[in-house]
Amino acid sequence: MIEQSIFIWALNGLGGVVCGILWWNFKALKADVVANAKSILELNADLQAYKLHVSESYVTQTDLSKAIDNFGKALEAVFKKLERIEDKLDMKADK
């Protein structure tokens, strides 16, 4: 019976030490968060600034489609010129 009560006291003491360590870590973490955190208003202002930046510099679907179409046309023009050069070379080789 005495051994059980000593074991229970030791277990309670160990639990108290663990809880104290956890509480100290929690307080330190909370102090760090409070020291480094921005206020809600500052975060909201940062978010609004980011949204404005994205809306100003974001490529829309129509702009991207136009750019791809222009690139495709330029590529077709390059291939047509290459075909003309190939035809001219073939005519030179036939002579």
C-alpha positions in Angstrom: 0.0 0.0 0.0 2.8 2.4 0.9 4.6 1.6 -2.4 1.5 2.4 -4.3 1.0 5.8 -2.6 4.7 6.7 -3.2 4.3 5.7 -6.9 1.2 7.8 -7.2 2.9 10.8 -5.5 5.9 10.4 -7.9 3.6 10.1 -10.8 1.7 13.3 -9.7 5.0 15.1 -9.3 6.2 14.1 -12.7 2.8 15.1 -14.2 3.2 18.5 -12.5 6.7 19.0 -13.9 5.5 18.0 -17.4 2.5 20.4 -17.1 4.8 23.2 -15.9 7.1 22.7 -18.9 4.2 22.7 -21.3 2.7 25.8 -19.7 6.1 27.6 -19.9 6.4 26.6 -23.6 2.9 27.8 -24.3 3.6 31.2 -22.6 6.8 31.6 -24.6 5.1 30.7 -27.9 2.2 33.1 -27.1 4.7 35.9 -26.3 6.5 35.2 -29.6 3.3 35.2 -31.6 2.2 38.5 -30.0 5.6 40.1 -30.6 5.8 39.1 -34.2 2.2 39.2 -35.3 0.7 42.1 -37.2 -2.7 43.4 -36.3 -5.8 42.3 -38.2 -6.0 45.7 -39.9 -2.4 45.5 -41.1 -3.0 42.0 -42.5 -6.2 43.2 -44.2 -4.3 46.1 -45.7 -1.6 43.8 -46.9 -4.2 41.5 -48.4 -6.0 44.3 -50.2 -2.6 45.6 -51.6 -1.9 42.1 -52.9 -5.3 41.7 -54.5 -4.8 45.1 -56.2 -1.3 44.0 -57.5 -2.8 40.7 -58.8 -5.7 42.5 -60.5 -3.3 44.9 -62.2 -0.7 42.4 -63.4 -2.8 39.2 -63.9 -3.0 38.0 -67.5 -6.6 37.5 -68.5 -7.7 34.5 -70.6 -8.4 36.7 -73.7 -4.9 38.3 -73.5 -3.3 34.9 -73.2 -5.3 33.6 -76.1 -4.3 36.5 -78.3 -0.6 36.0 -77.4 -0.8 32.3 -78.2 -2.6 33.1 -81.5 0.1 35.7 -82.4 2.8 33.3 -81.6 1.2 30.6 -83.7 0.9 33.0 -86.7 4.6 34.0 -86.3 5.6 30.3 -86.3 3.5 29.6 -89.4 5.2 32.5 -91.2 8.6 31.1 -90.3 7.7 27.7 -91.7 6.4 29.3 -94.9 9.7 31.1 -95.4 11.6 27.9 -94.7 9.4 26.1 -97.4 10.2 28.9 -99.8 13.9 28.6 -99.1 13.7 24.8 -99.5 11.9 25.3 -102.9 14.5 27.7 -104.1 17.3 25.3 -103.1 15.6 22.5 -104.9 15.3 24.6 -108.0 19.0 25.4 -107.8 19.9 21.8 -107.3 17.9 20.8 -110.4 19.9 23.2 -112.7 
